Amino acid sequence: MLVYENYNKFISATDTIRSMKSNVDGMDATMQELRSRLGAPQNQRPVIGCDPNCSHTVLIGLRHLSVIVSRRLRTIHRRRLEGPLPMQVG
């Protein structure tokens, strides 16, 4: 009975990992598009209709957003390189 339960857990974990892998594989094109869109504002002059202090505040906010997105991208790529999480037997 214990072998059967462990086998069912293994099959369930395998299905979950396969599902996660297909979700991550589909994200490549989306992530590439996101990178190109994030790179585009660096080449353009921002059009902001307020005083220089307001523009500075907006730019700081955009930089903060860029840092957050970069960290998320690194986390996703690191997890893809590390592979699936190890299963606990017990």
C-alpha positions in Angstrom: 0.0 0.0 0.0 2.8 2.4 0.8 4.5 1.7 -2.5 1.2 2.5 -4.3 0.8 5.8 -2.4 4.4 6.9 -3.2 3.9 5.9 -6.8 0.7 8.1 -7.0 2.7 11.0 -5.4 5.5 10.5 -7.9 3.0 10.5 -10.9 1.3 13.6 -9.5 4.6 15.4 -9.0 5.7 14.4 -12.6 2.5 15.8 -14.0 2.9 19.0 -12.1 6.5 19.5 -13.2 5.5 18.8 -16.9 2.7 21.4 -16.6 5.1 23.9 -15.1 7.6 23.3 -17.8 5.1 23.8 -20.6 4.0 27.1 -18.9 7.6 28.3 -18.7 8.4 27.3 -22.3 5.6 29.4 -23.5 6.9 32.4 -21.7 10.1 32.8 -23.8 8.4 34.8 -26.5 6.6 37.0 -24.0 9.8 37.6 -22.0 11.7 38.5 -25.2 8.9 41.0 -26.1 9.1 42.5 -22.6 12.8 42.9 -22.8 12.5 44.8 -26.1 9.8 47.0 -24.7 11.8 47.8 -21.6 14.8 48.6 -23.7 12.9 51.0 -26.0 12.2 53.8 -23.5 16.0 54.1 -22.9 16.4 55.3 -26.5 13.5 57.8 -26.5 13.1 61.1 -24.7 10.3 60.9 -22.2 7.4 63.2 -22.9 6.3 64.4 -19.5 4.2 67.6 -19.1 5.4 68.8 -15.7 8.3 70.5 -14.1 11.8 69.0 -13.9 11.3 67.7 -10.4 8.3 65.8 -11.4 10.2 64.3 -14.4 13.0 63.2 -12.0 10.5 61.5 -9.7 8.9 59.7 -12.7 12.3 58.6 -13.9 13.2 57.3 -10.4 10.0 55.3 -10.4 10.7 53.9 -13.8 14.2 52.9 -12.8 12.8 51.1 -9.7 10.3 49.2 -12.0 13.2 48.2 -14.3 15.1 46.8 -11.3 12.1 44.8 -10.2 11.6 43.3 -13.6 15.3 42.5 -14.0 15.3 40.6 -10.7 12.2 38.7 -11.7 13.8 37.7 -15.0 17.0 36.6 -13.3 14.9 34.5 -10.8 12.9 32.8 -13.6 16.1 32.0 -15.6 17.9 30.7 -12.5 15.0 28.4 -11.6 14.9 27.1 -15.2 18.7 26.3 -15.0 18.3 24.6 -11.5 15.6 22.3 -12.8 12.7 21.0 -10.8 12.6 21.1 -7.0 13.8 17.9 -5.3 11.0 15.6 -4.1 10.7 14.7 -0.5 10.2 11.1 0.2 8.4 10.2 3.4 
